[in-house]
Amino acid sequence: MIVSLAIVLGVAVLAAAVVLVKHRFWPLGPDDEPREDVAEYISMMVGVLYALVLGLALVSVWDAQSSAEDHTATEASAAHQIHLLAAGLPAERADRMRGEIEAYIRHVTETEWPAMAEQAPLGPAGWRMLDEVRATGQVPADATPAQQATGQEILAQLSTLDEARRGRESDATESLSPVIWFGLIVGGGLTIAFMFMFGVQRSVTHVVMVAGLSALITFTVLLIYQLDSPFDGVFAVDATPFTRHL
């Protein structure tokens, strides 16, 4: 981050120095016309480049939000299937399996969800609970063919649950790069600043243009900020898929 910021600032300072040198040693002559079209071109390029940064950030956080929803739904579905499949195990193991998967769901909804809202690590407790579920799903050798098939299906659902849980953990801790946030904030400021560099004869029109552009940029950046935390904020993914059936 520091190296990238230093490079960006270095290039900006170098470009400014070149402009100062040009105006110092090769100033406009009395017969030269001011090139307002150059300023308009630069303003247009700033707007286009900032739109690209906005689009990149918005697509990135939207994909992360969708990924969090998919992983949550997949994990909850697998847990629900394991709870149903427990009926096919021997009676003692069936009761233990139901109790263990219900304890896991309570841990996810009551302990892990608040931690994910703060983008904190989830810890190993959930994985230990799944290890207990996996051990319970190992049916004895004298089990009936139906019980053995149930045990295999439970292990398959556990594999799906494991993969979805890893995805959920990743979704909860990842966020936009600070470099992109720097581009969003600085680029937004530059884009709005350029609106003050061109004269508009009607002040009301100028006010509406600047206010509208500022509001739109602010809204988009705030939307990106909200979506950057999939388990917190207005668009947070909740634990409803886990609690809907259990």
C-alpha atoms as one frame of an Amber mdcrd trajectory, in Angstrom:
protein
   0.000   0.000   0.000   2.758   2.472   0.998   4.818   1.662  -2.091   1.801
   2.076  -4.387   0.889   5.390  -2.736   4.472   6.621  -3.068   4.531   5.729
  -6.778   1.226   7.524  -7.431   2.318  10.651  -5.559   5.705  10.557  -7.276
   4.152  10.462 -10.724   1.758  13.305  -9.802   4.621  15.476  -8.489   6.728
  14.744 -11.580   3.861  15.698 -13.906   3.288  18.934 -11.956   7.006  19.752
 -12.145   7.006  19.249 -15.900   4.054  21.663 -16.237   5.841  24.285 -14.114
   9.014  23.917 -16.195   6.996  24.287 -19.389   5.325  27.490 -18.167   8.657
  28.825 -16.877  10.737  28.321 -19.986   8.115  28.135 -22.740   5.299  30.490
 -21.708   2.402  31.381 -23.986   3.164  34.161 -26.407   0.949  37.219 -26.847
  -0.501  35.756 -30.016  -1.153  32.280 -28.619  -4.703  31.309 -27.789  -5.526
  29.591 -24.496  -6.259  25.898 -25.031  -9.421  25.367 -23.004 -10.078  22.195
 -24.980  -7.056  20.581 -23.265  -8.583  21.235 -19.844 -11.899  19.802 -20.993
 -10.112  16.695 -22.312  -8.303  16.197 -18.996 -11.571  16.611 -17.089 -13.252
  14.047 -19.327 -10.399  11.552 -18.826 -10.567  11.982 -15.047 -14.282  11.210
 -15.152 -13.805   8.150 -17.372 -10.975   6.721 -15.269 -12.933   7.297 -12.064
 -15.944   5.543 -13.571 -13.702   2.538 -14.255 -12.528   2.483 -10.623 -16.132
   2.749  -9.410 -17.211  -0.077 -11.702 -14.336  -2.319 -10.617 -15.060  -1.748
  -6.929 -18.821  -2.204  -7.302 -18.490  -5.459  -9.257 -15.965  -6.782  -6.728
 -18.124  -6.135  -3.656 -21.281  -7.329  -5.434 -19.595 -10.642  -6.261 -18.430
 -10.950  -2.641 -21.982 -10.323  -1.420 -23.400 -12.957  -3.769 -20.677 -15.398
  -2.722 -21.541 -14.882   0.962 -25.225 -15.545   0.272 -24.429 -18.698  -1.720
 -22.034 -20.109   0.875 -24.483 -19.421   3.695 -27.363 -21.095   1.854 -25.233
 -24.110   0.897 -23.897 -24.599   4.425 -27.341 -24.272   5.997 -28.843 -26.699
   3.482 -26.129 -29.283   4.166 -26.657 -28.933   7.932 -30.396 -29.400   7.475
 -29.841 -32.500   5.342 -27.537 -33.985   7.986 -30.212 -33.373  10.612 -32.760
 -35.232   8.463 -30.392 -38.061   7.554 -29.728 -38.742  11.226 -33.044 -40.632
  11.290 -31.394 -43.404   9.259 -28.679 -44.077  11.836 -28.926 -46.373  14.847
 -31.129 -44.775  17.516 -28.321 -43.772  19.881 -26.213 -42.254  17.118 -29.264
 -40.539  15.597 -30.019 -38.644  18.803 -26.358 -37.719  19.248 -26.114 -36.559
  15.630 -29.170 -34.304  15.947 -27.862 -32.795  19.172 -24.414 -32.140  17.671
 -25.684 -30.510  14.475 -28.148 -28.369  16.449 -25.314 -27.261  18.744 -23.253
 -26.375  15.675 -26.091 -24.275  14.242 -26.514 -22.442  17.546 -22.787 -21.751
  17.620 -22.892 -20.371  14.075 -25.880 -18.110  14.648 -25.137 -16.943  18.200
 -21.332 -16.768  18.259 -19.944 -16.675  14.738 -22.448 -14.281  13.171 -21.626
 -11.373  15.536 -17.914 -12.068  14.971 -18.361 -11.976  11.197 -20.139  -8.625
  11.455 -16.895  -7.271  12.939 -14.753  -9.149  10.371 -13.107 -11.059  13.216
 -11.707 -14.611  12.852 -14.170 -17.354  13.728 -11.836 -19.544  15.744 -11.553
 -23.352  15.840 -14.661 -24.156  17.922 -16.918 -24.666  14.904 -14.463 -27.040
  13.269 -14.216 -29.118  16.442 -17.999 -29.444  16.471 -17.949 -30.687  12.887
 -15.273 -33.224  13.816 -17.673 -34.575  16.445 -20.448 -34.798  13.861 -18.098
 -36.619  11.507 -17.117 -39.101  14.210 -20.785 -39.787  15.005 -21.492 -40.377
  11.322 -19.011 -43.280  11.256 -21.434 -46.207  11.555 -20.201 -49.501  13.078
 -19.251 -52.435  10.891 -22.332 -54.433  11.931 -24.716 -51.688  10.750 -27.359
 -52.553   8.178 -26.756 -51.666   4.501 -29.301 -48.846   4.806 -27.501 -47.402
   7.822 -24.157 -47.663   6.055 -25.597 -45.818   3.041 -26.946 -43.144   5.379
 -23.522 -42.765   6.961 -21.927 -42.292   3.538 -24.488 -39.657   2.586 -23.892
 -37.821   5.876 -20.164 -37.736   5.152 -20.876 -36.373   1.661 -23.061 -33.625
   3.115 -20.346 -32.859   5.666 -17.873 -32.386   2.831 -20.241 -29.887   1.204
 -20.729 -28.145   4.558 -16.960 -27.925   5.128 -16.372 -26.325   1.755 -19.203
 -23.822   2.228 -17.956 -22.965   5.730 -14.475 -22.207   4.397 -16.048 -19.951
   1.794 -18.111 -18.183   4.464 -15.007 -17.615   6.583 -13.218 -16.140   3.592
 -16.195 -13.909   2.728 -16.310 -12.576   6.299 -12.649 -11.552   6.513 -11.905
 -10.273   3.005 -12.511  -6.663   1.964 -11.586  -4.199  -0.749  -7.930  -3.345
  -1.109  -6.853  -0.046   0.510  -5.472   0.914  -2.897  -8.964   0.791  -4.384
 -10.362   2.818  -1.475  -7.658   5.406  -2.069  -8.667   5.599  -5.730 -12.349
   5.902  -4.829 -11.847   8.778  -2.398  -9.177  10.744  -4.262 -10.788  10.131
  -7.644 -14.149  11.305  -6.357 -12.611  14.458  -4.970 -10.830  15.219  -8.244
 -13.934  14.563 -10.314 -16.004  16.964  -8.208 -13.196  19.540  -8.112 -13.031
  19.686 -11.906 -16.676  20.761 -11.918 -15.559  24.122 -10.445 -12.933  24.789
 -13.128 -15.307  25.555 -15.977 -17.558  28.565 -16.051 -21.310  28.048 -16.356
 -23.239  31.221 -17.068 -26.346  30.195 -15.144 -25.485  29.700 -11.466 -28.571
  27.566 -10.807 -27.503  25.144 -13.537 -23.996  24.954 -12.086 -25.355  24.286
  -8.592 -27.614  21.493  -9.837 -24.775  19.879 -11.814 -22.297  19.947  -8.942
 -24.856  18.854  -6.326 -26.168  16.032  -8.496 -22.715  14.692  -9.366 -21.546
  14.933  -5.749 -24.641  13.133  -4.481 -24.327  10.364  -7.076 -20.643   9.773
  -6.342 -21.275   9.776  -2.586 -24.185   7.346  -2.956 -22.088   4.940  -5.039
 -19.148   5.022  -2.631 -21.470   4.448   0.345 -23.101   1.553  -1.519 -19.666
   0.016  -2.084 -18.864   0.524   1.610 -22.054  -1.268   2.683 -21.521  -4.180
   0.298 -17.882  -4.508   1.346 -19.054  -6.044   4.654 -21.327  -8.948   3.602
 -22.372  -9.788   7.178 -22.868  -6.251   8.476 -24.813  -3.165   7.456 -27.962
  -2.569   5.440 -27.388  -5.450   3.014 -26.020  -7.912   5.590 -26.488 -11.632
   4.977 -28.361 -12.942   8.009 -28.550 -16.372   9.613 -32.129 -17.063   8.504
 -31.152 -20.075   6.315 -29.790 -21.791   9.434 -32.806 -21.106  11.635 -35.590
 -21.539   9.080 -35.969 -25.300   9.540 -34.355 -25.919  12.932
